[in-house]
Amino acid sequence: MSAINEGGSYHSTPQMSLIEILFPGLGMVSASAKHLLANNLEGYTGLLCTFGISVLFARYAVRYVWEIVRNYFTSTIYVSYYDEAYDMLVDWVADQPFVHNAHSLIARVRSPQRANNNQNLTKKKPLTFSPWDGSFLFWYKGHLLILHCAVKEHREDLYISSIGLNANILKNLIEDCRERYLKDTQRKISVFEHRDGEWKKARLRPVRPISTVIMDKQVKDDILRDVDEFLDQNMQDWYAERGIPYKRGYLLFGPPGTGKSSFSLSLAGKHELDIYTLQLSNISDSTMMRLFAELPPYCIVLLEDVDTAGVGRRDSVDADQESESKSAVTLSGLLNVLDGVSSQESRILIMTTNHIEHLDEALIRPGRSDKKVHFKLADQNISTQLFHTVFKQVPNQKQCNEEYDDDTIKALARDFASKVPEQVFSPAEVLSFLLEHKKSPLDAVSCVESWVANAKY
Ligand SMILES: Nc1ncnc2c1ncn2[C@@H]1O[C@H](COP(=O)(O)OP(=O)(O)OP(=O)(O)O)[C@@H](O)[C@H]1O
C-alpha cells in the first residue's frame, strides 16, 4: 500500500494499509491533500481544494459503502427486459406515487390495450411515465425498497432490492404485479414477436369469439374438436406413454382475406393461449432454433405466409443457396426445428399460406401439419352469415334498426347473398362492403350488384 510523502515519493504505513483495505484509493486522496497543503497553498485556495477533495471522497465512500451493503445486506430480484415479468412490473410502477417524485423518467403513450380496466381513456394518446435510468426509493407494505433501472442499448433491465437477506417481500411485490397484470389483460391475447433474437411481448389483442370467424361449419367443428382433444388435461400423459411427441401442427391455406389469421387469434383466445409469431424471412436458422427452444409450454406458434419465407419446395431451391443462407431460415432448418429436441413440446404450431402448392411436401406432411384447413372465398353461406354479423339485432342498439325484425334481416341476407357471385370475393372484401353500408341493410342489398360489377368486371 502506498502514500505520497512530502517529497512526492511513495511510502507505506500500517494505518494507511488498513484504511486502504477498507476504502481503496483513500490513501492516495489524503496524501494528495497533504501534499497540496504542504506546498503552502493557503487561504481560500487551500480550503477549496480540501473541500473539493472531501466531497469527491465522500461520494466515493458512499458508493463504496453502498456496494458493500448491496452485496452483503440486501436481497435483489432482477427482471429482464425480455421477460413478461418486465411488463408486469413496469405497469405497476407507472401507477405508483413515487413516480411523481422521480427525477429521471421515460414517457410512453399508453395504448388502450395496455390500459387498466378502470382507467379513463377518453383522452387521446394518454401518456404514462415510469422511472428511467437510475435508482428510486419507495415504500411497499411497510418496507423500504429500491428500484434500479439500468439502461443498456435502448432497453432497460430492472432490479428491485430490499434491506435484509430475505427476498420474500420482493417476491410478494412481483406476485402482486402479476395478479394485477392478469386482471388487466383478461379477455386479451398476448402476442409475442422476436426482437434481438429474444421473444418480446408486442401487443395485446382483444379476444375475438370464434363464432365470428365464418367458415364451413363442419370444417370449423372438426378443427375445434381436434384442438380441444389435444389440450385435454390427460392428453400429455397419453402421448408420453406412447412415446409420441406432444405437439400438434395445423396448416391454414387459402386466398388472402379468408380468415386464417383471425381464426388463429380466436383459437388462442378460446383456449387462453399466448401467440408467438415468427417472420421467417428475417431470422437465421440458429436464431429460429433458439427461439423455439425458449417457447413456454402451452402456446400457439404462428408462422404466417410460410411460402414467402424462402422455405418453398426443395426442387425450386438451389442447394448451394440454401446451405449458404445465413440471414434467412432454410427449409432444412425449419424441418429440423419442427422435429428436433429443441422444439418445445405441448405447443400448437399454426402455419398459414396463400399458396399451398409452393410448399415442400416435407413441410406439410402429418406430424408437421397434422391437419390442413382450406379457407375459401365467400360462398352463399358465408355471405349470408357475414350479413347477419353486421346487421344482427343487438338489444341496446335496437332503436337504430327497429324497422327490421329478425325475419326481415333473414330475408334481406338471403337476397344479398344471392347477388354475390360464389368464390369470387374474399370474406374480407364482402365484410368491407357491408361495413360501408352498416347503417342500412336495405342500402347494402340495393347497392351490392353495382359493387360486384365495379369490383370484378
Ligand atoms: N372467414 C371470415 N370470417 C369473418 N371475418 C373474416 C373472415 N375472413 C376475413 N375476415 C375479416 O377480414 C379481415 C382480414 O382477415 P384475415 O387477416 O384473418 O385473413 P387472412 O386469411 O389471414 O389473410 P392473409 O392471407 O392476407 O393473411 C379480418 O379483419 C377479418 O375480420
The ligand as an SDF file (V2000), in Angstrom:
LIG
                    3D

 31 33  0  0  0  0  0  0  0  0999 V2000
  -63.9970  -16.0450  -42.6330 N   0  0  0  0  0  0  0  0  0  0  0  0
  -64.0870  -14.8320  -42.0970 C   0  0  0  0  0  0  0  0  0  0  0  0
  -64.9920  -14.5720  -41.1410 N   0  0  0  0  0  0  0  0  0  0  0  0
  -65.0820  -13.3590  -40.5980 C   0  0  0  0  0  0  0  0  0  0  0  0
  -64.2690  -12.3280  -40.8990 N   0  0  0  0  0  0  0  0  0  0  0  0
  -63.3440  -12.5460  -41.8290 C   0  0  0  0  0  0  0  0  0  0  0  0
  -63.2000  -13.7830  -42.4660 C   0  0  0  0  0  0  0  0  0  0  0  0
  -62.1900  -13.7000  -43.3440 N   0  0  0  0  0  0  0  0  0  0  0  0
  -61.7310  -12.4630  -43.2640 C   0  0  0  0  0  0  0  0  0  0  0  0
  -62.3890  -11.7570  -42.3570 N   0  0  0  0  0  0  0  0  0  0  0  0
  -62.1420  -10.3640  -41.9880 C   0  0  0  0  0  0  0  0  0  0  0  0
  -61.1890   -9.8350  -42.9070 O   0  0  0  0  0  0  0  0  0  0  0  0
  -60.0360   -9.3030  -42.2620 C   0  0  0  0  0  0  0  0  0  0  0  0
  -58.7770   -9.9970  -42.7740 C   0  0  0  0  0  0  0  0  0  0  0  0
  -58.8380  -11.3620  -42.4280 O   0  0  0  0  0  0  0  0  0  0  0  0
  -57.5740  -12.2410  -42.0370 P   0  0  0  0  0  0  0  0  0  0  0  0
  -56.3960  -11.3670  -41.8080 O   0  0  0  0  0  0  0  0  0  0  0  0
  -57.9680  -13.1750  -40.9620 O   0  0  0  0  0  0  0  0  0  0  0  0
  -57.3580  -13.0220  -43.3870 O   0  0  0  0  0  0  0  0  0  0  0  0
  -56.1450  -13.9580  -43.7930 P   0  0  0  0  0  0  0  0  0  0  0  0
  -56.7560  -15.1350  -44.4810 O   0  0  0  0  0  0  0  0  0  0  0  0
  -55.3000  -14.2410  -42.6440 O   0  0  0  0  0  0  0  0  0  0  0  0
  -55.3960  -13.0450  -44.8490 O   0  0  0  0  0  0  0  0  0  0  0  0
  -53.8690  -13.1500  -45.3490 P   0  0  0  0  0  0  0  0  0  0  0  0
  -53.7240  -14.4460  -46.0760 O   0  0  0  0  0  0  0  0  0  0  0  0
  -53.7310  -11.9710  -46.2560 O   0  0  0  0  0  0  0  0  0  0  0  0
  -53.0090  -13.0590  -44.1290 O   0  0  0  0  0  0  0  0  0  0  0  0
  -60.2300   -9.5340  -40.7940 C   0  0  0  0  0  0  0  0  0  0  0  0
  -60.3760   -8.2830  -40.1840 O   0  0  0  0  0  0  0  0  0  0  0  0
  -61.4940  -10.3320  -40.6280 C   0  0  0  0  0  0  0  0  0  0  0  0
  -62.3570   -9.6770  -39.7370 O   0  0  0  0  0  0  0  0  0  0  0  0
  1  2  1  0
  2  3  1  0
  2  7  2  0
  3  4  2  0
  4  5  1  0
  5  6  2  0
  6  7  1  0
  6 10  1  0
  7  8  1  0
  8  9  2  0
  9 10  1  0
 10 11  1  0
 11 12  1  0
 11 30  1  0
 12 13  1  0
 13 14  1  0
 13 28  1  0
 14 15  1  0
 15 16  1  0
 16 17  2  0
 16 18  1  0
 16 19  1  0
 19 20  1  0
 20 21  2  0
 20 22  1  0
 20 23  1  0
 23 24  1  0
 24 25  2  0
 24 26  1  0
 24 27  1  0
 28 29  1  0
 28 30  1  0
 30 31  1  0
M  END
$$$$
